[in-house]
């Protein structure tokens, strides 16, 4: 067993020392192994050092629904026979102290090592000491895991719509934002799509807490999720030029896990955007809609597709994020169409992107007439019931050089009857809708009568 | 091999690059620019009603392997999330591997993989704020007020922080003009001109537009090909109207805001008050009838006496409004035509003879079922 016995060194000295990549100092936290044979008792004595092993690997699992990242890192440490004391500290980071765990990796290590206890020194919020019993001295791989706040990820999409608006090339991106106070070099990055349940915020747990306050356990479901999510990473083929990294997607219970191929380095306070997928020629439908509940009061152009196989998608849900649409303006140039802040899109769900009113397809409504009938007077000759009959006209005009689809929702209030010779259908209790195709350069007038009973007539 | 290049847009739309071997680490370590790659094309597009899209083409010298290219835009108003960066050649073997965003900087770094050393042309597209646009029109009306020449101007003002040495500016209707545009500079360009556009001149009495009851003079342009327009929707903008005075010059006769006018619609422009035409309103009958409890009808006769002091007959349009349920009575008279525009609105056409001879419009209607 190799031991590097060095002069005593304090945490402050560690922090002020210049950082070297080979050190175990990562950002502002540090791991120190203390030998219990030499320094068996007090905390003051324990800062005797020790080895500075390289970090073998680090894995970040980042959740987009919470400010939460699970960090798992592996190092090879030398253990002696008997009790070993390991000190772990994380000053100036956003690590949740209640989540820090130590696991031997591999059967040999698990057979030889046993964590006897973990103690949290009263004088430091950002430190813990494990006592690890070793039955067979050797170097073993261990995994240290913890939750940290400050790392997040988001999805973005760019769609390039062809000139005829019949299809689009859709590129999805994921962007990782690191504001954790820590730089993670060559990390394996996994992104979790889904809404998890948390009982406390990691950022709150990362702050110093009152002495004696209870320490909540990490959510069991997250641990379970992590254990289940172990999957292989595509190796870089190592031939030819580098390609954009594959992002593998796998379902897991109510969640999806995106695994970024290879490793990524994300310095503190940087963000990094990676391509998640590209799908060419996603079939697209253009529908002009008047649906005030969903798209506001204007008659707007809505581009639609579905997250399913028919639309060359549907392999996984699309996490919430901005969808930016550009149109092919010819010669490879782009024109901006619009942006939708999309919610999570499950597989097989429709996506409707409102790109705003279009001067080339317009709608006007007017009330042609109003009549009142069936007036009811009570015994004191006061009006207590009446019925209105209103005739309306909607005119839709298509100035485009192509056929368009139109869908109009028209809501009424009160106890009404709706009558029209056009093919309206009931959408809900208060709303009628009609869907039709309008040929290039044509217009269509829709008329309908609304009879509304009021007062006693409505009973 | 990792090759690093830096482009900047600091205060200018020009890009600069630097060649160096580096990797993104901390802000302090980031190297700034050196040589400028050739700028080959800049396009500024206004086809979205609220956003301006800028596109630039740059040829970048890549080396085999992974190249790092920085793009920064300090002092300009680029929407970072909107940036699209692609090789111009759709079959290019070059790949954009990732995009990194440094903290606290208007900048990003692309990691670009190239199969060999080459010069590759890229196109960079992004939304840029604070490039203002404005549409205005100038109409030269013929002396007989039958036709006009209609000029459509597009004005841009650049508050984006960037400078465009030379760019193609493309309007919403696809017109392109090439100009330079400095920060803070404005340019106004003629983008369309239509000659011999047919013009309808209307005299209009409409209390919702002129509450004192004065008669307005409107020019009505129908945005159709038959009338000499109809090629594009007409954007909202100020229309300044001049008239050929028959002596080789023009006189300014008024201005109005032209509302957005879809193809097929009318653009109505008020050029002023027609003071030679007067309308006097009188309520001749205002009776309540057919009482049923608190419900009643009204019987009303409105009289409009019109005097035209011009030397020739004119046609006056009276736009009248009655709220609620109502019916026009058959003994209404004095009009040449009427149109019930909608439930509340009726439009009468009345011929007014020359030289002040009065003519009366009798509008008899009943408002029903009031309470």
Interface residues (C-beta under 8 A of the other chain):
Chain A: X156 X158 X175 X240 X241 X242 X243 X244 X245 X267 X268 X269 X270 X271 X272 X273 X274 X275 X322 X324 X326 X329 X332 X333 X334 X335 X336 X337 X338 X356 X359 X360 X362 X366 X367 X368 X369 X370 X371 X372 X375 X377 X380 X381 X382 X383 X386 X390 X397 X399
Chain B: X24 X25 X26 X43 X45 X47 X48 X49 X51 X53 X55 X64 X65 X66 X81 X82 X84 X88 X90 X93 X95 X96 X97 X98 X99 X100 X101 X102 X103 X104 X113 X114 X115 X123 X125 X127 X233 X260 X262 X263 X264 X292 X293 X294 X295 X324 X325 X340 X341 X342 X343 X344 X368 X369 X371
